[in-house]
Amino acid sequence: MSGIEVIGLVLGAFPLAVSALEHYREACKTWSLLRNFETEWRKTLNDIKDEQVIFILNLKVLLLPLVDDDALDETDLEALLADQHSNKWNDTDLEKAFKERLGDAYVRFLEIAAELQHHIWQLLTVIGIDKPRLQARLRAAEVRIVRTANF
């Protein structure tokens, strides 16, 4: 995996964390596990959403000059930000341009992205993302979202 592919993984982890946390909330409310759960849950969800916005804005700031340099076109930039599975994340020319753009900060940026990905996956593990029942609920919710979006 190339260094820049980590960025795509981080982008993909945010929506997964939000969705998993929403389903975790439903389970905890059903079980009435915690008195202050709603407050803590909302704070955690907002923290994740804030980190996602900050990460995407920082990424835009770092990638926009590549559009000006013709190393990346605007359509590809939007595709990168919208789709963590975009093949553009595997583009060696993009990685080279991004590395040149960041210079000495490139390695540290990738370290931070990897740490962020690690923390999100730790949260997902605590929530139980690796459990078959939660995975089934997430898949069912995704199907409902797709069906609703098609109407």
C-alpha positions in Angstrom: 0.0 0.0 0.0 1.4 3.4 -0.9 1.6 6.2 1.6 -1.2 8.3 0.1 -3.6 5.3 0.1 -3.8 5.7 3.9 -5.6 9.0 3.3 -8.4 7.1 1.4 -8.6 4.6 4.3 -9.1 7.4 6.8 -11.8 9.0 4.6 -13.6 5.7 4.5 -13.3 5.1 8.3 -15.2 8.3 9.3 -18.6 7.4 7.8 -18.3 3.9 9.1 -17.6 5.2 12.6 -20.6 7.6 12.5 -22.9 4.8 11.3 -21.6 2.3 13.9 -22.0 4.8 16.6 -25.6 5.5 15.6 -26.4 1.8 15.8 -24.5 1.5 19.1 -26.8 4.3 20.5 -29.9 2.3 19.5 -28.6 -0.8 21.3 -27.7 1.1 24.5 -31.0 2.9 24.6 -32.8 -0.4 24.2 -30.8 -1.9 27.1 -30.9 1.3 29.2 -27.2 0.8 30.0 -26.1 4.3 30.9 -27.8 7.3 32.5 -25.7 9.9 30.7 -25.3 7.9 27.6 -27.1 10.3 25.3 -24.9 13.2 26.3 -21.7 11.3 25.9 -22.8 9.6 22.7 -23.7 13.0 21.1 -20.4 14.4 22.2 -18.5 11.5 20.7 -20.5 11.6 17.5 -19.9 15.3 17.1 -16.2 14.9 17.8 -16.0 12.3 15.0 -17.9 14.5 12.6 -15.7 17.5 13.5 -12.5 15.5 12.9 -13.9 14.4 9.6 -14.5 18.0 8.5 -11.1 19.1 9.7 -9.4 16.2 7.9 -11.2 16.9 4.6 -10.6 20.7 4.8 -6.9 20.1 5.5 -6.7 17.6 2.7 -8.3 20.2 0.3 -5.8 22.8 1.4 -3.0 20.4 0.6 -4.4 19.1 -2.7 -5.7 22.3 -4.2 -2.3 23.5 -5.3 -1.9 20.3 -7.2 -4.9 21.4 -9.3 -3.2 24.7 -10.0 0.0 22.8 -11.0 -2.1 20.5 -13.3 -0.9 17.5 -11.4 -4.6 16.9 -10.6 -7.8 18.1 -12.2 -10.8 19.4 -10.2 -12.9 16.4 -11.1 -10.3 14.0 -9.7 -10.0 16.1 -6.6 -13.7 15.9 -5.9 -13.6 12.1 -6.7 -10.8 11.7 -4.2 -12.6 13.5 -1.5 -16.0 11.8 -2.2 -14.8 8.3 -2.7 -12.2 6.6 -0.5 -12.2 3.7 -3.0 -11.2 5.9 -5.9 -8.4 4.4 -8.0 -6.8 7.8 -8.0 -5.5 7.1 -4.4 -3.3 4.4 -6.0 -1.9 6.9 -8.6 1.9 7.0 -8.3 2.0 10.4 -10.1 -0.4 11.9 -7.5 1.6 10.5 -4.7 4.8 11.9 -6.1 3.2 15.4 -6.6 1.7 15.2 -3.1 5.1 14.3 -1.7 6.7 17.2 -3.5 4.0 19.5 -2.3 4.4 18.6 1.4 8.2 18.3 1.3 9.6 17.5 4.7 6.1 17.3 6.2 5.0 14.4 3.9 6.2 11.6 6.3 4.7 13.3 9.3 1.4 13.9 7.5 1.2 10.2 6.7 2.0 9.3 10.3 -0.8 11.5 11.5 -3.2 10.0 9.0 -2.2 6.4 10.1 -2.6 7.4 13.8 -6.1 8.8 13.0 -7.0 5.7 11.2 -5.8 3.6 14.1 -7.8 5.6 16.7 -11.0 5.3 14.5 -10.5 1.5 14.2 -10.0 1.3 18.0 -13.3 3.1 18.5 -15.0 0.8 16.0 -13.6 -2.3 17.8 -14.9 -1.0 21.1 -18.3 -0.5 19.5 -18.2 -4.0 18.2 -17.8 -3.4 14.4 -16.2 -6.8 14.2 -19.3 -8.5 15.6 -21.6 -10.2 13.0 -24.8 -8.8 14.5 -23.6 -5.2 14.2 -22.3 -5.8 10.7 -25.7 -7.2 9.7 -27.4 -4.1 11.1 -25.0 -1.8 9.3 -25.6 -3.6 6.0 -29.4 -3.4 6.6 -29.2 0.4 7.3 -27.1 0.9 4.2 -29.7 -0.9 2.1 -32.4 1.3 3.6 -30.4 4.5 2.9 -29.8 3.4 -0.7 -33.5 2.6 -1.2 -34.5 6.0 0.3 -32.1 7.8 -1.9 -33.5 6.2 -5.0 -37.0 7.6 -4.4 
